[in-house]
């Protein structure tokens, strides 16, 4: 088994009625290094776990970073169809 790259021993997740959650990553030896924060939704829960406990999958970090500066963005062209008079 590979050694973990983080120093958290466990994580608590409190779900709220509005779909948000409070995440608490507990540091293994120093409570001052605990991380506790709110997230808006389940996607935020996944992001928090990934950010604090995991490593990005191949290509994931690049995809999350968005296009490189200076990279031309595709333009949205009108859909082909009959001309409107």
Backbone as JSON, one array per atom type, in Angstrom:
{
  "sequence": "XXXXXXXXXXXXXXXXXXXXXXXXXXXXXXXXXXXXXXXXXXXXXXXXXXXXXXXXXXXXXXXXXXXXXXXXXXXXXXXXXXXXX",
  "N": [[0.84, -1.18, 0.0], [0.53, 2.21, -0.84], [2.12, 5.04, 0.67], [0.25, 7.53, 2.34], [-0.26, 10.89, 1.18], [-1.05, 13.04, 2.64], [-1.75, 14.56, 5.85], [-3.96, 13.97, 7.4], [-6.13, 12.33, 9.65], [-8.8, 11.55, 9.67], [-12.06, 12.38, 8.31], [-14.88, 14.44, 8.78], [-18.2, 14.85, 7.7], [-20.82, 17.02, 7.55], [-24.06, 17.17, 6.54], [-26.43, 19.49, 5.27], [-29.84, 20.76, 5.25], [-30.27, 22.44, 3.05], [-28.71, 21.46, 1.04], [-26.06, 22.09, 1.21], [-22.87, 21.55, 2.88], [-20.75, 20.92, 5.73], [-17.38, 20.44, 6.01], [-14.9, 18.69, 7.75], [-11.65, 18.15, 8.06], [-9.55, 16.24, 9.92], [-6.51, 16.73, 11.44], [-3.75, 14.5, 11.89], [-2.03, 14.83, 14.11], [-1.92, 17.48, 15.04], [-4.19, 19.64, 16.14], [-4.41, 22.34, 15.42], [-3.9, 22.36, 12.76], [-6.09, 21.34, 11.57], [-8.64, 21.32, 9.05], [-11.51, 23.04, 8.38], [-14.42, 23.72, 6.71], [-17.08, 25.22, 4.72], [-19.11, 23.9, 2.09], [-20.91, 24.2, -1.01], [-22.39, 22.15, -2.24], [-22.76, 18.65, -3.23], [-20.77, 18.28, -5.14], [-18.88, 20.07, -4.21], [-18.18, 18.77, -1.85], [-16.88, 16.51, -2.9], [-14.77, 17.84, -4.23], [-13.4, 18.97, -2.04], [-12.51, 16.69, -0.67], [-10.86, 15.6, -2.64], [-9.0, 17.74, -2.92], [-7.79, 17.87, -0.38], [-7.11, 15.27, 0.4], [-6.39, 13.64, -1.71], [-4.84, 12.87, -4.91], [-4.75, 14.39, -8.1], [-6.4, 12.79, -10.85], [-4.93, 11.48, -13.88], [-4.48, 14.09, -16.13], [-6.49, 15.57, -14.96], [-5.81, 17.83, -13.35], [-4.86, 19.61, -15.28], [-7.18, 19.96, -16.81], [-8.88, 21.18, -14.93], [-7.53, 23.55, -14.59], [-8.08, 25.01, -16.82], [-7.99, 26.65, -20.08], [-4.76, 27.47, -21.44], [-3.14, 30.65, -21.07], [-3.51, 32.91, -23.74], [-4.37, 31.02, -25.46], [-6.48, 30.54, -28.14], [-10.0, 30.89, -27.88], [-12.81, 28.88, -28.76], [-15.27, 30.16, -30.96], [-18.76, 30.78, -30.76], [-20.83, 29.77, -33.22], [-23.68, 30.58, -35.31], [-26.42, 28.28, -35.47], [-26.8, 26.08, -38.25], [-29.41, 26.42, -40.63], [-32.69, 27.27, -41.92], [-32.87, 30.51, -43.45], [-33.83, 33.4, -41.67], [-36.3, 35.74, -42.27]],
  "CA": [[0.0, 0.0, 0.0], [1.31, 3.44, -0.94], [2.01, 5.95, 1.8], [-0.63, 8.66, 2.06], [0.48, 12.14, 0.97], [-1.62, 14.07, 3.49], [-1.56, 14.3, 7.29], [-5.26, 13.94, 8.06], [-6.46, 10.97, 10.09], [-10.17, 11.26, 9.28], [-12.85, 13.52, 7.84], [-16.3, 14.47, 9.14], [-19.03, 15.61, 6.77], [-22.16, 17.34, 8.07], [-24.93, 17.59, 5.45], [-27.48, 20.42, 5.7], [-31.1, 20.65, 4.5], [-30.24, 23.22, 1.8], [-27.81, 20.82, 0.09], [-24.68, 22.42, 1.52], [-22.26, 20.67, 3.87], [-19.56, 21.38, 6.44], [-16.34, 19.41, 5.94], [-13.87, 18.86, 8.78], [-10.53, 17.23, 7.91], [-8.87, 16.24, 11.22], [-5.07, 16.46, 11.33], [-3.4, 13.34, 12.7], [-1.32, 15.1, 15.35], [-1.96, 18.87, 15.46], [-5.52, 20.2, 15.9], [-4.3, 23.65, 14.8], [-3.79, 22.15, 11.32], [-7.36, 20.85, 11.05], [-9.27, 22.16, 8.03], [-12.96, 22.97, 8.48], [-14.99, 24.72, 5.82], [-18.39, 24.94, 4.13], [-19.2, 23.7, 0.64], [-22.28, 24.46, -1.45], [-23.13, 20.99, -2.72], [-22.0, 17.39, -3.23], [-19.57, 18.49, -5.94], [-17.94, 20.71, -3.3], [-17.68, 17.71, -0.95], [-15.89, 15.74, -3.67], [-13.6, 18.68, -4.46], [-12.67, 19.1, -0.78], [-11.82, 15.42, -0.42], [-9.78, 15.52, -3.61], [-7.99, 18.76, -2.65], [-7.08, 17.67, 0.88], [-6.72, 13.89, 0.67], [-6.02, 12.85, -2.88], [-4.02, 13.38, -6.0], [-5.59, 14.43, -9.29], [-6.25, 11.75, -11.87], [-4.16, 11.93, -15.03], [-5.16, 15.08, -16.95], [-7.51, 16.31, -14.2], [-5.28, 19.13, -12.94], [-4.82, 20.46, -16.47], [-8.56, 20.28, -17.18], [-9.4, 22.12, -13.95], [-6.83, 24.83, -14.74], [-8.66, 25.73, -17.96], [-7.08, 26.84, -21.2], [-3.57, 28.27, -21.19], [-3.28, 32.04, -21.51], [-3.13, 33.08, -25.13], [-5.01, 29.99, -26.27], [-7.73, 31.07, -28.67], [-11.22, 30.21, -27.47], [-13.72, 28.69, -29.88], [-16.4, 31.08, -31.0], [-20.03, 30.11, -30.98], [-21.41, 30.16, -34.5], [-25.09, 30.29, -35.37], [-26.77, 26.95, -35.95], [-27.27, 26.11, -39.64], [-30.85, 26.24, -40.79], [-33.27, 28.2, -42.89], [-32.67, 31.92, -43.17], [-34.99, 34.07, -41.08], [-36.47, 37.03, -42.96]],
  "C": [[0.88, 1.24, 0.0], [1.08, 4.32, 0.28], [1.12, 7.13, 1.42], [0.19, 9.94, 1.99], [-0.05, 13.28, 1.82], [-1.39, 13.68, 4.95], [-2.87, 14.36, 8.05], [-5.59, 12.5, 8.44], [-7.88, 10.57, 9.72], [-10.89, 12.55, 8.91], [-14.29, 13.35, 8.29], [-17.03, 15.3, 8.1], [-20.41, 15.78, 7.39], [-22.99, 17.87, 6.9], [-26.06, 18.44, 6.01], [-28.68, 20.33, 4.76], [-31.08, 21.4, 3.17], [-29.29, 22.63, 0.76], [-26.34, 21.13, 0.33], [-24.14, 21.43, 2.57], [-21.11, 21.4, 4.56], [-18.6, 20.21, 6.48], [-15.31, 19.72, 7.02], [-12.83, 17.76, 8.59], [-9.69, 17.34, 9.19], [-7.41, 15.83, 11.02], [-4.68, 15.36, 12.3], [-2.7, 13.67, 14.01], [-1.43, 16.54, 15.86], [-3.32, 19.49, 15.14], [-5.5, 21.59, 15.26], [-4.22, 23.54, 13.28], [-5.05, 21.5, 10.74], [-7.88, 21.83, 10.0], [-10.77, 21.95, 8.15], [-13.54, 24.09, 7.63], [-16.34, 24.26, 5.28], [-18.24, 24.73, 2.63], [-20.67, 23.82, 0.24], [-23.08, 23.2, -1.77], [-22.23, 19.75, -2.71], [-20.73, 17.5, -4.07], [-18.48, 19.14, -5.08], [-17.36, 19.72, -2.3], [-16.6, 16.92, -1.67], [-14.62, 16.55, -3.88], [-12.76, 18.81, -3.19], [-11.88, 17.83, -0.47], [-10.64, 15.29, -1.36], [-8.65, 16.48, -3.27], [-7.16, 18.45, -1.41], [-6.55, 16.26, 1.1], [-6.15, 13.15, -0.52], [-5.03, 13.53, -3.8], [-4.9, 13.39, -7.24], [-5.35, 13.23, -10.19], [-5.47, 12.34, -13.04], [-5.01, 12.89, -15.88], [-6.15, 15.95, -16.19], [-7.03, 17.7, -13.8], [-5.27, 20.1, -14.12], [-6.23, 20.89, -16.87], [-9.17, 21.3, -16.22], [-8.76, 23.5, -14.08], [-7.41, 25.65, -15.88], [-7.63, 25.93, -19.04], [-5.89, 27.71, -20.81], [-3.8, 29.68, -21.69], [-2.79, 32.14, -22.95], [-3.73, 32.03, -26.04], [-6.31, 30.55, -26.81], [-8.92, 30.23, -28.24], [-12.12, 30.01, -28.69], [-14.86, 29.69, -29.82], [-17.66, 30.3, -31.29], [-20.64, 30.65, -32.26], [-22.9, 29.84, -34.5], [-25.34, 28.88, -35.92], [-27.22, 27.06, -37.4], [-28.77, 25.84, -39.7], [-31.39, 27.24, -41.77], [-33.05, 29.65, -42.46], [-33.98, 32.52, -42.62], [-35.11, 35.43, -41.72], [-36.97, 38.09, -42.02]]
}
